[in-house]
């Protein structure tokens, strides 16, 4: 099998697929290496995913947490960014099939295309219960949350009004906890004085989690503190609860032997993820194995079996952590994997080898509200205001590496003082806010074709 | 004909349709008056329209220039905000037919629903040449502008690449001038170092104006200065030029007897406006006359003929200005009209009358680039950096009245220093940036029905 780097004059061509944390940090770290780098993404920006829930809940704008990839990598003269999609991989010929650009050869391939929502085989739940992965997802969630209050304000039937003011969040991981906390703050603080026919503080916010505790990877005492904080904010937390059906704005769930239903104007999905479709291509074209979620099981150096020049990193990779469970799909893991691959490539060019990848765990953070968070630093477990401060600084530290994120700090400070949510715009096309007759037509844009 | 305010115990009900500058300032000024105010809008936010072109060109985010109407008016306890659409008006019964709420009675009605694009009977041009009135319009323009550079970067055919890097702006009024200047700065400054296969500074930016000068209401010497500034930025300005067709990314235009065509990846419409559809309803139900653009010709006190309790203000009104041309559709006119009506209502409640409306012209401003503007204060005509400073302060002054616009100042300062455009995200649904398979499906959201 021919999969070594081809003999060549020109610098080796490293192709990175995906501009999330893993791919971007690999590209950044290769900026001065004697290689040619091509970063391919279907979007023109990197998204700071950990703060996406703040876009969904009207605290931040998409541009606050997104940076154009070209702006981040523009200074790296060895790097080009391509807006394109990878359709197929040919590991023998060492090339990719792209949608627009047709073919692209590589010497080293790094795949970091991440994950998307997973509805456990019930994809039809998606219409009723959207998930949170993209900017569009976030704006859709925002639209539903704030439109629910608007619809309730207009509704004269009290049962319908109650349903409209019911919010169900499925999944008690960090995203679910963050969403539930933020919606509680919207209802109890931001919108408190804004309506005349409804009282937003009577909104019902329900967080459903299948496991015994919310935030399953955290130690039980922190999970309990997080739950107490959420309840103080007005969230009803129900653990050991499995959702069995979602249809027509009704969530059906089972808690032990007890089955129940709830009608909710807004249902948000924060429960499952599955690997992006490129993992299947990798499995078909190489000997790589996939796990149950479709993630690619990688070798100790993050390469895939039989191909020392193909690497899978970030959420798409299943890296067995010191014989234990695979590493979680969080930004610090992705960043460290990206930086590791860059180092490995640089060392390999000098004929050196590097030790297997090892994740250095600097702790876990989850935010509950404008003032509360839980932080697990291993030996140190914190909750409350101090944990929240750590959360703020950790996020600003990483955000600040990007473009113009000073703005986020000012926005946060302002929101914090005013409890305001200036970004609670209901946008997009919907029956309740059609901008004008003309805009209901499907807009199609033909790029120039001959 | 019965159209006087009904005899009543409860405070008179003032219904305002439209939350733009005219309607919002009327509502704000009635905040402490002994009336009940209902503001109806189809959107949940007021849009600071003068800065919309900055959203379209990636400098600002929608939330930076939009404020939730409920947040602005929440403190006015006599005021309620309704997210709804007005379908019909019954001036005899003094009530409105709404889409969601069915009926709403009024004692005094203020209509301020503004204008939308007008393609002079060629509505099919809209697909190729979108206009700029809503947040969605701005994001669509942004998507097209930045996607054009991305497509050019991938294009191998030089003629197609050249077409992709051609931008035509139709209409040399303030919006057209602002768009052309901003696109020139995008090409020559913001994106200068971002591409590997194209040189963004070679982009062709064409501004077409039908009249003899751009910025027609300005004195010729300021128009000439604006044109010189645009040309210095890299914009080709063509006056006396009428667009005769737009189809398949080709603009056909006539300059005198000379006809020409140009193929352009991006065509933007900044030429014409027409009155919102409510003006037709008003004309049918009352004796009001419409002008050629469909605007309602109003009486000296901004009421409509025969109905002293129905007012039309803002861009929707045609107010003959001291026997001259009608007042232009700009924010200062709308604000003054809104405030005038509020005063009139308050005086009338005390049995007093007020003098006819009189517009106090405090000057015109148009911005050309990050450093240049033209200002016409009547006796004082300015251009260049000083004019730009006046423009900045005038806009911040009005923005600051709203919610959290400190953020805009920081964003502007940052953009100014870095020449960056952090908000140049390509979002929405399009073949080149489909977020995921799932998201290409039409998302439909059913509000709870029964």
Interface residues (C-beta under 8 A of the other chain):
Chain A: X42 X43 X44 X45 X61 X62 X63 X64 X66 X67 X68 X70 X71 X74 X75 X80 X81 X82 X83 X84 X85 X100 X101 X116 X117 X123 X126 X127 X130 X133 X134 X135 X136 X137 X140 X143 X144 X146 X147 X150 X151 X153 X154 X160 X163 X164 X191 X193 X194 X195 X196 X197 X248 X249 X263 X265 X276 X277 X403 X404 X406 X407 X410 X411 X414 X415 X418 X420 X421 X422 X423 X424 X425 X426 X427 X428 X429 X430 X431 X432 X433 X434 X435 X436 X437 X438 X439 X443 X444 X445 X446 X447 X448 X450
Chain B: X42 X43 X44 X45 X61 X62 X63 X64 X66 X67 X68 X70 X71 X74 X75 X80 X81 X82 X83 X84 X85 X100 X101 X116 X117 X123 X126 X127 X130 X133 X134 X135 X136 X137 X140 X143 X144 X146 X147 X150 X151 X153 X154 X160 X163 X164 X191 X193 X194 X195 X196 X197 X248 X249 X263 X265 X276 X277 X403 X404 X406 X407 X410 X411 X414 X415 X418 X420 X421 X422 X423 X424 X425 X426 X427 X428 X429 X430 X431 X432 X433 X434 X435 X436 X437 X438 X439 X443 X444 X445 X446 X447 X448 X450
